[in-house]
Amino acid sequence: METRQSPTSPADTTVRSNQALHPLRVVAIGGGTGLSTLLRGLRRHVATPGSAGAPIADLAAVVTVTDDGGSSGRLRRDFNMLPPGDLRNCMVALSEEEDLLVQLFSHRFRAGDALEGHNFGNLFVAALTEVTGDFGHAIQLASKVLATRGRIYPVTTANATLVARMDDGSLVRGETNITASRRRIAELMLDPPGAAPLPETLEAIERADLITVGPGSLYTSLITNLLVKDIPEALARARGVRVYVCNLMTQANESLGLTASEHIQRIYEHTGAPVFDYALVNTRAFSPQTLSRYAAEGASQIEPDIERIEALGVRCIPGDFASEESVARHASGRVTDALLELGQAALAARR
């Protein structure tokens, strides 16, 4: 498999503190809590009006829209609209966390026959969609209300359904059913298969200095984005440095038993081309208590098989990128620092 030459890594080139940094254009692709965690780290480095010297000049999030469960699924069925949940989480992540509006957009109703379980932010986006007649425009307006530091795009505005071919050959339709299945996913597809991206998304990828994919559920948060027409091709020819942020733990049905390199291989099987220059991989071992909790769900820490990653033509950046609390989470600050260093090193190499 042919791969383009990776740019110089931070291990080879250090961006000196007294060297003028060029603000980066960043695109983050994914969904679920993984993308939200990453965006919280990136948000702190985005330039604001009147600010100077911020590492990020422009930040765009490209977000999956195949969720069919919970509040998002109910709105999708009732209003024939795209599911707003992952996009709303990204809006919250890119907003000021102490803002009352952010708390309001995160509020979930706990009573009422029609309202129980619904999220206020989801309902707000649904109302804006009805008023404007355009889901993408509704997302942009809601982002303005929250004063987000960055742009948020649904990966497609097509009302597409996920279809998975499982390891026994059976087909399962719908993200909720796929996640609930006890079979392993062999292949993921979109129905309709020709779902098109927003032109703004392709433009953002083309202009980006740094493009991230992950962390997030391998199939339902990451690969689902890469099934959209023209997205793999845009990533393959992108001039910016392309980084896969590997998950910390395996996930039932989606990635049980897969090593870090096997995550990348599954992605390449769906993109049909190499789309990563680097992989950011956690090598910190979790405590026995944390591992025991995950083992009860059949999950385990992902093996950082560095040599196999690099055999794929992907430079591995190993390190302590984890935060261990009630659940395993990426340490957004350390992940962001490593990503920005990669972006600056790659940009310097191009200049």
C-alpha positions as CSV (number, residue, x, y, z in Angstrom):
1,M,0.0,0.0,0.0
2,E,1.5,3.3,-1.1
3,T,1.9,6.0,1.5
4,R,3.0,9.5,1.3
5,Q,6.1,10.5,3.3
6,S,5.3,11.6,6.8
7,P,6.4,15.1,7.9
8,T,9.1,15.5,10.5
9,S,7.9,14.4,13.9
10,P,8.3,16.4,17.1
11,A,11.0,13.9,18.2
12,D,13.1,15.0,15.3
13,T,12.2,18.7,15.2
14,T,11.5,20.8,18.2
15,V,9.5,24.0,17.8
16,R,11.6,26.4,19.7
17,S,9.8,28.6,22.3
18,N,11.3,31.7,20.7
19,Q,10.3,30.7,17.2
20,A,7.3,32.5,15.8
21,L,4.4,30.0,15.7
22,H,2.0,30.1,12.8
23,P,-1.7,29.7,13.8
24,L,-3.0,26.4,12.6
25,R,-6.2,25.5,10.7
26,V,-7.5,22.4,12.5
27,V,-10.2,19.9,11.5
28,A,-11.4,17.3,14.1
29,I,-13.5,14.4,12.8
30,G,-15.5,12.0,15.0
31,G,-18.4,11.8,17.3
32,G,-19.6,10.8,20.8
33,T,-17.8,11.7,24.0
34,G,-14.4,11.2,22.4
35,L,-14.7,14.1,20.0
36,S,-16.2,16.3,22.7
37,T,-13.3,15.6,25.0
38,L,-10.8,16.5,22.3
39,L,-12.6,19.7,21.4
40,R,-12.6,20.9,25.0
41,G,-8.8,20.7,24.9
42,L,-8.5,22.4,21.5
43,R,-11.0,25.1,22.4
44,R,-8.6,26.7,24.9
45,H,-6.1,27.4,22.1
46,V,-8.5,29.0,19.5
47,A,-8.0,32.6,18.6
48,T,-10.7,35.0,19.8
49,P,-11.4,38.6,18.5
50,G,-8.6,40.8,19.8
51,S,-6.4,37.9,20.9
52,A,-2.9,37.5,19.6
53,G,-0.5,34.5,19.4
54,A,-3.2,31.8,19.8
55,P,-2.0,28.4,18.3
56,I,-5.2,27.8,16.4
57,A,-6.6,30.3,13.9
58,D,-9.6,28.2,12.8
59,L,-11.2,25.1,14.2
60,A,-13.8,22.9,12.5
61,A,-15.5,19.8,13.9
62,V,-16.9,17.3,11.4
63,V,-19.5,15.2,13.3
64,T,-21.3,11.9,12.7
65,V,-25.1,12.0,12.2
66,T,-26.2,8.4,12.3
67,D,-27.5,8.1,15.9
68,D,-31.0,6.7,16.1
69,G,-31.4,6.2,19.8
70,G,-32.4,8.3,22.8
71,S,-33.6,11.9,22.4
72,S,-31.9,12.3,19.0
73,G,-33.5,9.1,17.7
74,R,-37.0,10.3,18.8
75,L,-36.5,13.6,17.1
76,R,-35.2,11.9,14.0
77,R,-38.3,9.8,13.8
78,D,-40.9,12.5,14.8
79,F,-39.5,15.3,12.6
80,N,-37.6,13.4,9.9
81,M,-34.5,15.4,10.8
82,L,-30.9,14.5,11.4
83,P,-30.0,13.5,14.9
84,P,-28.7,16.6,16.8
85,G,-27.1,14.9,19.9
86,D,-23.5,14.6,18.8
87,L,-23.5,18.0,17.3
88,R,-25.0,19.5,20.4
89,N,-22.3,17.9,22.5
90,C,-19.7,19.5,20.3
91,M,-21.4,22.9,20.7
92,V,-21.2,22.5,24.4
93,A,-17.6,21.4,24.3
94,L,-16.6,24.5,22.3
95,S,-18.5,26.9,24.5
96,E,-17.6,28.5,27.8
97,E,-18.2,25.8,30.4
98,E,-19.4,28.1,33.1
99,D,-22.0,29.8,30.9
100,L,-25.6,29.2,32.0
101,L,-26.6,28.7,28.4
102,V,-24.2,25.7,28.3
103,Q,-25.9,24.2,31.3
104,L,-29.3,24.8,29.6
105,F,-28.2,23.1,26.4
106,S,-27.0,20.1,28.5
107,H,-30.2,19.8,30.5
108,R,-32.3,16.6,30.1
109,F,-35.9,16.6,31.2
110,R,-36.7,14.1,33.9
111,A,-40.5,14.2,33.8
112,G,-43.4,14.7,31.4
113,D,-44.8,12.1,29.1
114,A,-43.6,13.9,25.9
115,L,-40.5,15.6,27.3
116,E,-39.0,13.0,29.6
117,G,-35.6,11.9,28.3
118,H,-35.3,14.8,25.8
119,N,-32.4,17.1,25.9
120,F,-33.2,20.9,25.7
121,G,-30.3,21.5,23.3
122,N,-31.7,18.8,21.0
123,L,-35.2,20.4,21.1
124,F,-33.7,23.9,20.4
125,V,-31.9,22.6,17.3
126,A,-35.2,20.9,16.2
127,A,-37.1,24.1,16.6
128,L,-34.4,26.1,14.6
129,T,-34.5,23.4,11.9
130,E,-38.3,23.9,11.6
131,V,-37.9,27.7,11.5
132,T,-35.1,27.8,9.0
133,G,-35.9,24.7,7.0
134,D,-32.3,23.8,7.0
135,F,-30.6,21.5,9.6
136,G,-27.0,22.7,8.8
137,H,-28.1,26.4,9.1
138,A,-29.8,25.5,12.4
139,I,-26.5,24.1,13.8
140,Q,-24.6,27.3,12.8
141,L,-27.3,29.5,14.5
142,A,-27.3,27.4,17.6
143,S,-23.5,27.6,17.7
144,K,-23.7,31.4,17.5
145,V,-26.1,31.4,20.5
146,L,-23.5,29.5,22.5
147,A,-20.6,31.6,21.1
148,T,-18.6,28.5,20.2
149,R,-14.9,28.8,19.4
150,G,-15.1,26.9,16.1
151,R,-17.4,25.8,13.4
152,I,-19.4,22.6,13.6
153,Y,-20.5,20.6,10.5
154,P,-22.6,17.5,10.2
155,V,-20.6,15.1,8.0
156,T,-23.6,14.9,5.7
157,T,-27.1,16.3,5.6
158,A,-28.4,13.1,4.0
159,N,-30.7,11.2,6.4
160,A,-28.5,8.1,6.1
161,T,-28.9,4.8,8.1
162,L,-26.0,2.7,9.2
163,V,-26.0,-0.9,8.0
164,A,-23.5,-3.5,9.3
165,R,-22.5,-6.8,7.9
166,M,-21.7,-9.0,10.9
167,D,-19.1,-11.8,11.1
168,D,-21.8,-14.4,10.4
169,G,-22.9,-12.6,7.2
170,S,-26.1,-11.2,8.6
171,L,-27.1,-7.5,8.0
172,V,-28.1,-5.3,10.9
173,R,-29.7,-1.9,10.3
174,G,-29.5,1.2,12.5
175,E,-26.8,2.3,15.0
176,T,-28.7,1.3,18.1
177,N,-29.3,-2.3,16.7
178,I,-25.7,-2.5,15.6
179,T,-24.4,-1.5,19.0
180,A,-26.7,-3.9,20.7
181,S,-25.8,-6.9,18.5
182,R,-23.6,-9.6,20.0
183,R,-21.9,-10.3,16.7
184,R,-18.7,-8.6,15.5
185,I,-18.9,-6.0,12.8
186,A,-17.2,-7.1,9.6
187,E,-18.1,-4.2,7.4
188,L,-20.0,-0.9,7.8
189,M,-22.1,0.7,5.1
190,L,-24.4,3.7,4.7
191,D,-27.9,3.6,3.2
192,P,-28.1,5.4,0.8
193,P,-24.4,4.8,-0.1
194,G,-24.0,8.1,-2.0
195,A,-24.5,10.4,1.0
196,A,-22.7,13.6,0.1
197,P,-20.7,15.9,2.5
198,L,-21.2,19.6,2.9
199,P,-18.9,21.6,0.5
200,E,-17.7,23.5,3.6
201,T,-16.4,20.2,5.1
202,L,-14.3,19.4,2.0
203,E,-13.0,22.9,1.9
204,A,-12.0,22.8,5.6
205,I,-10.1,19.5,5.0
206,E,-8.4,20.9,2.0
207,R,-7.2,24.0,3.8
208,A,-6.3,22.3,7.1
209,D,-2.8,22.2,8.6
210,L,-3.9,19.5,11.1
211,I,-6.6,16.9,10.7
212,T,-7.6,14.5,13.6
213,V,-9.7,11.4,13.5
214,G,-10.8,10.0,16.9
215,P,-11.0,9.2,19.6
216,G,-14.4,7.5,19.5
217,S,-16.2,4.3,18.8
218,L,-14.3,2.7,15.9
219,Y,-17.3,2.0,13.7
220,T,-20.2,4.2,14.9
221,S,-18.2,7.4,15.6
222,L,-15.2,7.2,13.3
223,I,-15.7,4.9,10.3
224,T,-19.3,6.2,9.8
225,N,-17.8,9.6,8.9
226,L,-15.4,8.0,6.4
227,L,-18.2,6.3,4.5
228,V,-19.5,9.7,3.3
229,K,-18.8,10.3,-0.4
230,D,-15.5,12.2,-1.1
231,I,-14.4,12.3,2.5
232,P,-11.7,9.5,2.1
233,E,-10.4,11.0,-1.1
234,A,-10.2,14.5,0.6
235,L,-8.2,13.0,3.5
236,A,-5.9,11.1,1.1
237,R,-4.9,14.2,-0.8
238,A,-5.0,16.6,2.2
239,R,-1.9,18.7,2.6
240,G,-2.2,18.9,6.4
241,V,-0.8,16.4,8.8
242,R,-3.3,13.6,9.5
243,V,-3.4,12.1,13.0
244,Y,-5.4,9.2,14.3
245,V,-6.0,9.5,18.0
246,C,-6.3,6.0,19.3
247,N,-8.9,4.9,21.8
248,L,-7.8,3.9,25.3
249,M,-10.0,0.8,25.8
250,T,-11.7,-1.7,23.5
251,Q,-15.5,-1.6,23.1
252,A,-18.0,-4.4,23.1
253,N,-19.0,-5.4,19.5
254,E,-16.9,-2.7,17.9
255,S,-13.3,-3.4,18.8
256,L,-13.0,-6.2,21.3
257,G,-9.5,-7.7,21.1
258,L,-8.3,-5.3,18.5
259,T,-4.8,-3.7,19.0
260,A,-4.0,-0.1,18.0
261,S,-2.7,-1.1,14.6
262,E,-5.8,-3.2,14.0
263,H,-8.0,-0.2,14.6
264,I,-6.1,1.6,11.8
265,Q,-6.4,-1.5,9.5
266,R,-10.1,-1.5,10.0
267,I,-10.3,2.1,9.0
268,Y,-8.2,1.6,6.0
269,E,-10.4,-1.3,4.9
270,H,-13.2,1.2,4.6
271,T,-11.3,4.2,3.2
272,G,-9.5,2.1,0.6
273,A,-6.4,4.2,1.0
274,P,-4.0,5.3,3.8
275,V,-5.2,8.5,5.4
276,F,-3.0,8.9,8.5
277,D,0.6,10.2,8.9
278,Y,0.6,9.7,12.7
279,A,-1.1,7.7,15.4
280,L,-1.3,9.1,18.9
281,V,-1.3,6.1,21.2
282,N,-1.5,5.9,25.0
283,T,1.1,3.7,26.6
284,R,0.2,4.4,30.3
285,A,-1.0,1.3,32.1
286,F,-4.3,1.7,34.0
287,S,-4.7,0.6,37.6
288,P,-6.0,-2.9,38.4
289,Q,-9.2,-1.4,39.7
290,T,-9.9,0.4,36.4
291,L,-9.0,-2.7,34.4
292,S,-11.3,-4.8,36.6
293,R,-14.2,-2.5,36.0
294,Y,-13.8,-2.7,32.2
295,A,-13.1,-6.5,32.3
296,A,-16.6,-6.9,33.8
297,E,-17.9,-5.5,30.4
298,G,-15.6,-7.7,28.4
299,A,-13.3,-4.7,27.6
300,S,-9.6,-4.2,28.0
301,Q,-6.8,-1.7,27.5
302,I,-5.8,-1.4,23.8
303,E,-2.4,-2.9,23.1
304,P,0.0,-0.2,21.7
305,D,1.7,-2.4,19.1
306,I,4.0,0.3,17.9
307,E,6.0,-1.7,15.4
308,R,2.9,-2.9,13.5
309,I,1.6,0.7,13.4
310,E,4.8,1.9,11.8
311,A,4.7,-1.1,9.4
312,L,1.5,0.5,8.0
313,G,3.5,3.6,7.2
314,V,2.1,5.5,10.2
315,R,4.5,7.2,12.6
316,C,3.5,6.4,16.2
317,I,3.6,9.0,18.9
318,P,3.4,7.0,22.2
319,G,2.9,8.6,25.6
320,D,0.8,9.1,28.7
321,F,-2.4,10.5,27.1
322,A,-4.9,9.1,29.7
323,S,-6.8,10.4,32.7
324,E,-8.0,7.8,35.1
325,E,-11.1,8.7,37.2
326,S,-14.4,6.9,37.4
327,V,-13.9,6.0,33.7
328,A,-10.9,6.0,31.4
329,R,-10.7,9.3,29.5
330,H,-8.1,11.0,27.3
331,A,-6.3,13.8,29.1
332,S,-7.4,16.6,26.7
333,G,-4.5,18.9,27.7
334,R,-1.7,16.4,27.0
335,V,-3.4,15.2,23.8
336,T,-3.9,18.8,22.6
337,D,-0.3,19.7,23.3
338,A,1.0,16.7,21.3
339,L,-1.3,17.5,18.4
340,L,-0.4,21.1,18.2
341,E,3.3,20.2,18.3
342,L,2.7,17.8,15.4
343,G,0.8,20.5,13.5
344,Q,3.5,23.1,14.0
345,A,6.3,20.7,13.0
346,A,4.5,19.7,9.9
347,L,3.8,23.3,9.0
348,A,7.4,24.3,9.5
349,A,8.5,21.5,7.3
350,R,6.3,22.7,4.5
351,R,7.6,26.3,4.7
